[in-house]
Amino acid sequence: MFTTQDEWNTGYADGRHYRQLTSAERSLLSDRVPAPAEGRALDVGCGLGELAAFLSSLGYRVDAVDWSDYALSQAAATHKTATRWLHLHR
């Protein structure tokens, strides 16, 4: 378990990743939480941004927050402008 910002950055830089959304989870989110008009979502601890990007694809305006600047840079590079990427500073 990582506890410091440096540990999180190092973990992501070393290739530590968490499981991706399954197709069942994607279907459940699509079916059960469609974005309302002007719908907003907050993804705290967004990591590499998969959930944030998926919620954006459903029509949500997403703010995604993480402590790891490394993870956020990877998320922004992969998902571009799908969301607003916010770095939680210590």
Secondary structure, 3 states (H helix, E strand, C coil): CCCCHHHHHHHHHCCCCCCCCCHHHHHHHHHHCCCCCCCEEEEECCCCCHHHHHHHHCCCEEEEEECCHHHHHHHHHHHCCCCEEEECCC
